[in-house]
Amino acid sequence: MSNGLPQYEYVKLADAIAADIASGKLPAGAALPGERAMTELYKVSIGTVRRAVAELRTRGLVATLPAKGTYVVGQPE
């Protein structure tokens, strides 16, 4: 996706997590860290984390269960 345009931080984070899913580092059924943990882990704002998780849901890679967390459900194409 190198079209010369700057890439949003949330897209970079979503791509990084998607790469971890593709490599098997985050297998199907694995829980993603909580939002606050991800802000510290990736050094980004909570808004960036929320948008990245929403992007991963759109891609069909994760599902969020209310009061339970976000889990890996698929592999990237």
Secondary structure, DSSP 4 states (H G I P E B T S, - for coil): --SSSPPPHHHHHHHHHHHHHHHTSS-TTPBPPPHHHHHHHHT--HHHHHHHHHHHHHTTSEEEETTTEEEE-----
